[in-house]
Every structure is written in structure tokens, then in C-alpha cells.
């Protein structure tokens, strides 16, 4: 159950779903900056 931010009194049913999330870390970001894109 969730609430509509525009109409807080209304409850909304949100169906279940499996979603994977990925957040890149500092080391991965540094390695991507150093990567030579011309070799790809």
C-alpha cells in the first residue's frame, strides 16, 4: 500500500515486483575514468 502525494487520503495498491538495483562505487567510477575507450 502507498499513498498518493497529491491526495494523501487516497491509498494506492502497488503490485509486487522484483527489481535489482545497482549503485556503482568510488573505485569502479575511478577505473572507468582511466579506461581507454578507443580500444573498445
PQR file with spaces between the fields and no chain letter, atoms N, CA, C, O and H, PARSE charges and radii, in Angstrom:
ATOM       1  N    UNK     1       0.836   -1.177    0.000 -0.4000 1.5000
ATOM       2  CA   UNK     1       0.000    0.000    0.000 -0.0000 2.0000
ATOM       3  C    UNK     1       0.889    1.251    0.000  0.5500 1.7000
ATOM       4  O    UNK     1       1.946    1.291    0.630 -0.5500 1.4000
ATOM       5  N    UNK     2       0.432    2.237   -0.710 -0.4000 1.5000
ATOM       6  CA   UNK     2       1.158    3.505   -0.772 -0.0000 2.0000
ATOM       7  C    UNK     2       0.138    4.637   -0.769  0.5500 1.7000
ATOM       8  O    UNK     2      -1.067    4.418   -0.898 -0.5500 1.4000
ATOM       9  H    UNK     2      -0.426    2.204   -1.222  0.4000 1.0000
ATOM      10  N    UNK     3       0.649    5.837   -0.619 -0.4000 1.5000
ATOM      11  CA   UNK     3      -0.242    7.000   -0.634 -0.0000 2.0000
ATOM      12  C    UNK     3       0.157    7.920   -1.783  0.5500 1.7000
ATOM      13  O    UNK     3       1.336    8.098   -2.086 -0.5500 1.4000
ATOM      14  H    UNK     3       1.627    6.015   -0.515  0.4000 1.0000
ATOM      15  N    UNK     4      -0.857    8.493   -2.405 -0.4000 1.5000
ATOM      16  CA   UNK     4      -0.641    9.446   -3.472 -0.0000 2.0000
ATOM      17  C    UNK     4      -0.195   10.766   -2.832  0.5500 1.7000
ATOM      18  O    UNK     4      -0.924   11.309   -2.001 -0.5500 1.4000
ATOM      19  H    UNK     4      -1.815    8.348   -2.158  0.4000 1.0000
ATOM      20  N    UNK     5       0.989   11.301   -3.196 -0.4000 1.5000
ATOM      21  CA   UNK     5       1.457   12.545   -2.586 -0.0000 2.0000
ATOM      22  C    UNK     5       0.519   13.733   -2.843  0.5500 1.7000
ATOM      23  O    UNK     5       0.444   14.653   -2.029 -0.5500 1.4000
ATOM      24  H    UNK     5       1.580   10.860   -3.871  0.4000 1.0000
ATOM      25  N    UNK     6      -0.188   13.708   -3.967 -0.4000 1.5000
ATOM      26  CA   UNK     6      -1.102   14.807   -4.294 -0.0000 2.0000
ATOM      27  C    UNK     6      -2.428   14.688   -3.549  0.5500 1.7000
ATOM      28  O    UNK     6      -3.085   15.692   -3.272 -0.5500 1.4000
ATOM      29  H    UNK     6      -0.127   12.960   -4.628  0.4000 1.0000
ATOM      30  N    UNK     7      -2.817   13.456   -3.228 -0.4000 1.5000
ATOM      31  CA   UNK     7      -4.059   13.206   -2.485 -0.0000 2.0000
ATOM      32  C    UNK     7      -3.739   12.228   -1.359  0.5500 1.7000
ATOM      33  O    UNK     7      -3.996   11.033   -1.503 -0.5500 1.4000
ATOM      34  H    UNK     7      -2.283   12.640   -3.453  0.4000 1.0000
ATOM      35  N    UNK     8      -3.186   12.701   -0.241 -0.4000 1.5000
ATOM      36  CA   UNK     8      -2.708   11.817    0.825 -0.0000 2.0000
ATOM      37  C    UNK     8      -3.776   10.908    1.432  0.5500 1.7000
ATOM      38  O    UNK     8      -3.437    9.896    2.046 -0.5500 1.4000
ATOM      39  H    UNK     8      -2.978   13.673   -0.124  0.4000 1.0000
ATOM      40  N    UNK     9      -5.031   11.238    1.279 -0.4000 1.5000
ATOM      41  CA   UNK     9      -6.084   10.398    1.852 -0.0000 2.0000
ATOM      42  C    UNK     9      -6.338    9.152    1.017  0.5500 1.7000
ATOM      43  O    UNK     9      -6.877    8.168    1.523 -0.5500 1.4000
ATOM      44  H    UNK     9      -5.306   12.060    0.780  0.4000 1.0000
ATOM      45  N    UNK    10      -5.953    9.183   -0.269 -0.4000 1.5000
ATOM      46  CA   UNK    10      -6.167    8.041   -1.152 -0.0000 2.0000
ATOM      47  C    UNK    10      -5.029    7.040   -1.002  0.5500 1.7000
ATOM      48  O    UNK    10      -3.855    7.403   -1.082 -0.5500 1.4000
ATOM      49  H    UNK    10      -5.515    9.983   -0.680  0.4000 1.0000
ATOM      50  N    UNK    11      -5.388    5.766   -0.780 -0.4000 1.5000
ATOM      51  CA   UNK    11      -4.396    4.701   -0.727 -0.0000 2.0000
ATOM      52  C    UNK    11      -4.360    4.008   -2.081  0.5500 1.7000
ATOM      53  O    UNK    11      -5.398    3.807   -2.713 -0.5500 1.4000
ATOM      54  H    UNK    11      -6.341    5.471   -0.715  0.4000 1.0000
ATOM      55  N    UNK    12      -3.179    3.650   -2.517 -0.4000 1.5000
ATOM      56  CA   UNK    12      -2.976    3.030   -3.817 -0.0000 2.0000
ATOM      57  C    UNK    12      -2.295    1.684   -3.608  0.5500 1.7000
ATOM      58  O    UNK    12      -1.366    1.574   -2.807 -0.5500 1.4000
ATOM      59  H    UNK    12      -2.336    3.813   -2.004  0.4000 1.0000
ATOM      60  N    UNK    13      -2.752    0.662   -4.324 -0.4000 1.5000
ATOM      61  CA   UNK    13      -2.130   -0.656   -4.254 -0.0000 2.0000
ATOM      62  C    UNK    13      -1.048   -0.718   -5.332  0.5500 1.7000
ATOM      63  O    UNK    13      -1.314   -0.475   -6.509 -0.5500 1.4000
ATOM      64  H    UNK    13      -3.506    0.752   -4.974  0.4000 1.0000
ATOM      65  N    UNK    14       0.153   -1.042   -4.920 -0.4000 1.5000
ATOM      66  CA   UNK    14       1.270   -1.180   -5.851 -0.0000 2.0000
ATOM      67  C    UNK    14       1.585   -2.667   -5.964  0.5500 1.7000
ATOM      68  O    UNK    14       1.856   -3.310   -4.950 -0.5500 1.4000
ATOM      69  H    UNK    14       0.369   -1.240   -3.964  0.4000 1.0000
ATOM      70  N    UNK    15       1.555   -3.234   -7.182 -0.4000 1.5000
ATOM      71  CA   UNK    15       1.827   -4.669   -7.341 -0.0000 2.0000
ATOM      72  C    UNK    15       3.284   -5.008   -6.995  0.5500 1.7000
ATOM      73  O    UNK    15       4.188   -4.195   -7.181 -0.5500 1.4000
ATOM      74  H    UNK    15       1.334   -2.712   -8.006  0.4000 1.0000
ATOM      75  N    UNK    16       3.482   -6.222   -6.490 -0.4000 1.5000
ATOM      76  CA   UNK    16       4.835   -6.673   -6.162 -0.0000 2.0000
ATOM      77  C    UNK    16       5.634   -6.871   -7.440  0.5500 1.7000
ATOM      78  O    UNK    16       5.090   -7.246   -8.478 -0.5500 1.4000
ATOM      79  H    UNK    16       2.747   -6.883   -6.339  0.4000 1.0000
ATOM      80  N    UNK    17       6.925   -6.615   -7.347 -0.4000 1.5000
ATOM      81  CA   UNK    17       7.814   -6.868   -8.473 -0.0000 2.0000
ATOM      82  C    UNK    17       9.234   -7.015   -7.948  0.5500 1.7000
ATOM      83  O    UNK    17       9.593   -6.463   -6.908 -0.5500 1.4000
ATOM      84  H    UNK    17       7.367   -6.311   -6.504  0.4000 1.0000
ATOM      85  N    UNK    18      10.014   -7.757   -8.676 -0.4000 1.5000
ATOM      86  CA   UNK    18      11.414   -7.949   -8.302 -0.0000 2.0000
ATOM      87  C    UNK    18      12.267   -7.065   -9.209  0.5500 1.7000
ATOM      88  O    UNK    18      12.297   -7.254  -10.425 -0.5500 1.4000
ATOM      89  H    UNK    18       9.722   -8.206   -9.521  0.4000 1.0000
ATOM      90  N    UNK    19      12.952   -6.111   -8.614 -0.4000 1.5000
ATOM      91  CA   UNK    19      13.788   -5.191   -9.367 -0.0000 2.0000
ATOM      92  C    UNK    19      15.152   -5.129   -8.695  0.5500 1.7000
ATOM      93  O    UNK    19      15.262   -4.865   -7.498 -0.5500 1.4000
ATOM      94  H    UNK    19      12.928   -5.958   -7.626  0.4000 1.0000
ATOM      95  N    UNK    20      16.165   -5.373   -9.472 -0.4000 1.5000
ATOM      96  CA   UNK    20      17.521   -5.264   -8.943 -0.0000 2.0000
ATOM      97  C    UNK    20      18.030   -3.845   -9.122  0.5500 1.7000
ATOM      98  O    UNK    20      17.765   -3.210  -10.143 -0.5500 1.4000
ATOM      99  H    UNK    20      16.076   -5.587  -10.444  0.4000 1.0000
ATOM     100  N    UNK    21      18.748   -3.353   -8.147 -0.4000 1.5000
ATOM     101  CA   UNK    21      19.318   -2.014   -8.236 -0.0000 2.0000
ATOM     102  C    UNK    21      20.819   -2.128   -8.078  0.5500 1.7000
ATOM     103  O    UNK    21      21.318   -2.980   -7.343 -0.5500 1.4000
ATOM     104  H    UNK    21      18.963   -3.868   -7.318  0.4000 1.0000
ATOM     105  N    UNK    22      21.527   -1.268   -8.770 -0.4000 1.5000
ATOM     106  CA   UNK    22      22.981   -1.263   -8.720 -0.0000 2.0000
ATOM     107  C    UNK    22      23.453    0.174   -8.561  0.5500 1.7000
ATOM     108  O    UNK    22      23.032    1.064   -9.300 -0.5500 1.4000
ATOM     109  H    UNK    22      21.122   -0.575   -9.367  0.4000 1.0000
ATOM     110  N    UNK    23      24.314    0.384   -7.606 -0.4000 1.5000
ATOM     111  CA   UNK    23      24.908    1.698   -7.397 -0.0000 2.0000
ATOM     112  C    UNK    23      26.419    1.525   -7.458  0.5500 1.7000
ATOM     113  O    UNK    23      27.007    0.829   -6.630 -0.5500 1.4000
ATOM     114  H    UNK    23      24.656   -0.339   -7.006  0.4000 1.0000
ATOM     115  N    UNK    24      27.038    2.161   -8.440 -0.4000 1.5000
ATOM     116  CA   UNK    24      28.474    1.981   -8.614 -0.0000 2.0000
ATOM     117  C    UNK    24      29.246    2.645   -7.478  0.5500 1.7000
ATOM     118  O    UNK    24      28.865    3.705   -6.981 -0.5500 1.4000
ATOM     119  H    UNK    24      26.560    2.726   -9.112  0.4000 1.0000
ATOM     120  N    UNK    25      30.323    2.008   -7.086 -0.4000 1.5000
ATOM     121  CA   UNK    25      31.158    2.520   -6.011 -0.0000 2.0000
ATOM     122  C    UNK    25      32.244    3.452   -6.520  0.5500 1.7000
ATOM     123  O    UNK    25      32.412    3.637   -7.726 -0.5500 1.4000
ATOM     124  H    UNK    25      30.633    1.147   -7.490  0.4000 1.0000
ATOM     125  N    UNK    26      32.966    4.026   -5.597 -0.4000 1.5000
ATOM     126  CA   UNK    26      34.006    5.004   -5.911 -0.0000 2.0000
ATOM     127  C    UNK    26      35.130    4.377   -6.742  0.5500 1.7000
ATOM     128  O    UNK    26      35.631    5.001   -7.678 -0.5500 1.4000
ATOM     129  H    UNK    26      32.830    3.875   -4.617  0.4000 1.0000
ATOM     130  N    UNK    27      35.524    3.157   -6.407 -0.4000 1.5000
ATOM     131  CA   UNK    27      36.621    2.501   -7.122 -0.0000 2.0000
ATOM     132  C    UNK    27      36.233    2.219   -8.567  0.5500 1.7000
ATOM     133  O    UNK    27      37.035    2.438   -9.474 -0.5500 1.4000
ATOM     134  H    UNK    27      35.117    2.649   -5.648  0.4000 1.0000
ATOM     135  N    UNK    28      35.015    1.736   -8.793 -0.4000 1.5000
ATOM     136  CA   UNK    28      34.554    1.472  -10.157 -0.0000 2.0000
ATOM     137  C    UNK    28      34.522    2.751  -10.974  0.5500 1.7000
ATOM     138  O    UNK    28      34.938    2.752  -12.133 -0.5500 1.4000
ATOM     139  H    UNK    28      34.363    1.558   -8.056  0.4000 1.0000
ATOM     140  N    UNK    29      34.038    3.837  -10.393 -0.4000 1.5000
ATOM     141  CA   UNK    29      33.992    5.116  -11.103 -0.0000 2.0000
ATOM     142  C    UNK    29      35.394    5.573  -11.486  0.5500 1.7000
ATOM     143  O    UNK    29      35.596    6.077  -12.591 -0.5500 1.4000
ATOM     144  H    UNK    29      33.700    3.836   -9.451  0.4000 1.0000
ATOM     145  N    UNK    30      36.363    5.407  -10.592 -0.4000 1.5000
ATOM     146  CA   UNK    30      37.739    5.799  -10.870 -0.0000 2.0000
ATOM     147  C    UNK    30      38.317    4.953  -11.999  0.5500 1.7000
ATOM     148  O    UNK    30      39.021    5.469  -12.866 -0.5500 1.4000
ATOM     149  H    UNK    30      36.199    4.998   -9.694  0.4000 1.0000
ATOM     150  N    UNK    31      38.023    3.656  -11.990 -0.4000 1.5000
ATOM     151  CA   UNK    31      38.541    2.763  -13.029 -0.0000 2.0000
ATOM     152  C    UNK    31      37.929    3.095  -14.391  0.5500 1.7000
ATOM     153  O    UNK    31      38.614    3.016  -15.411 -0.5500 1.4000
ATOM     154  H    UNK    31      37.451    3.237  -11.285  0.4000 1.0000
ATOM     155  N    UNK    32      36.661    3.462  -14.416 -0.4000 1.5000
ATOM     156  CA   UNK    32      36.018    3.813  -15.678 -0.0000 2.0000
ATOM     157  C    UNK    32      36.589    5.103  -16.260  0.5500 1.7000
ATOM     158  O    UNK    32      36.682    5.247  -17.479 -0.5500 1.4000
ATOM     159  H    UNK    32      36.104    3.526  -13.588  0.4000 1.0000
ATOM     160  N    UNK    33      36.968    6.034  -15.400 -0.4000 1.5000
ATOM     161  CA   UNK    33      37.570    7.279  -15.880 -0.0000 2.0000
ATOM     162  C    UNK    33      38.928    7.025  -16.524  0.5500 1.7000
ATOM     163  O    UNK    33      39.304    7.707  -17.478 -0.5500 1.4000
ATOM     164  H    UNK    33      36.892    5.917  -14.409  0.4000 1.0000
ATOM     165  N    UNK    34      39.670    6.036  -15.999 -0.4000 1.5000
ATOM     166  CA   UNK    34      41.006    5.731  -16.526 -0.0000 2.0000
ATOM     167  C    UNK    34      40.953    4.868  -17.783  0.5500 1.7000
ATOM     168  O    UNK    34      41.956    4.746  -18.486 -0.5500 1.4000
ATOM     169  H    UNK    34      39.364    5.482  -15.225  0.4000 1.0000
ATOM     170  N    UNK    35      39.812    4.276  -18.072 -0.4000 1.5000
ATOM     171  CA   UNK    35      39.670    3.331  -19.175 -0.0000 2.0000
ATOM     172  C    UNK    35      39.848    4.017  -20.521  0.5500 1.7000
ATOM     173  O    UNK    35      39.350    5.122  -20.737 -0.5500 1.4000
ATOM     174  H    UNK    35      38.997    4.375  -17.501  0.4000 1.0000
ATOM     175  N    UNK    36      40.575    3.343  -21.439 -0.4000 1.5000
ATOM     176  CA   UNK    36      40.805    3.860  -22.785 -0.0000 2.0000
ATOM     177  C    UNK    36      39.654    3.402  -23.676  0.5500 1.7000
ATOM     178  O    UNK    36      39.569    2.223  -24.019 -0.5500 1.4000
ATOM     179  H    UNK    36      40.980    2.445  -21.264  0.4000 1.0000
ATOM     180  N    UNK    37      38.775    4.315  -24.050 -0.4000 1.5000
ATOM     181  CA   UNK    37      37.593    3.965  -24.831 -0.0000 2.0000
ATOM     182  C    UNK    37      37.901    3.674  -26.291  0.5500 1.7000
ATOM     183  O    UNK    37      37.101    3.031  -26.970 -0.5500 1.4000
ATOM     184  H    UNK    37      38.844    5.273  -23.772  0.4000 1.0000
ATOM     185  N    UNK    38      39.033    4.130  -26.784 -0.4000 1.5000
ATOM     186  CA   UNK    38      39.384    3.885  -28.179 -0.0000 2.0000
ATOM     187  C    UNK    38      39.709    2.409  -28.435  0.5500 1.7000
ATOM     188  O    UNK    38      39.658    1.954  -29.577 -0.5500 1.4000
ATOM     189  H    UNK    38      39.683    4.652  -26.233  0.4000 1.0000
ATOM     190  N    UNK    39      40.038    1.669  -27.389 -0.4000 1.5000
ATOM     191  CA   UNK    39      40.368    0.246  -27.552 -0.0000 2.0000
ATOM     192  C    UNK    39      39.121   -0.628  -27.637  0.5500 1.7000
ATOM     193  O    UNK    39      39.215   -1.809  -27.971 -0.5500 1.4000
ATOM     194  H    UNK    39      40.080    2.039  -26.461  0.4000 1.0000
ATOM     195  N    UNK    40      37.957   -0.058  -27.340 -0.4000 1.5000
ATOM     196  CA   UNK    40      36.721   -0.826  -27.394 -0.0000 2.0000
ATOM     197  C    UNK    40      36.224   -0.879  -28.765  0.5500 1.7000
ATOM     198  O    UNK    40      35.184   -1.485  -29.022 -0.5500 1.4000
ATOM     199  H    UNK    40      37.881    0.901  -27.069  0.4000 1.0000
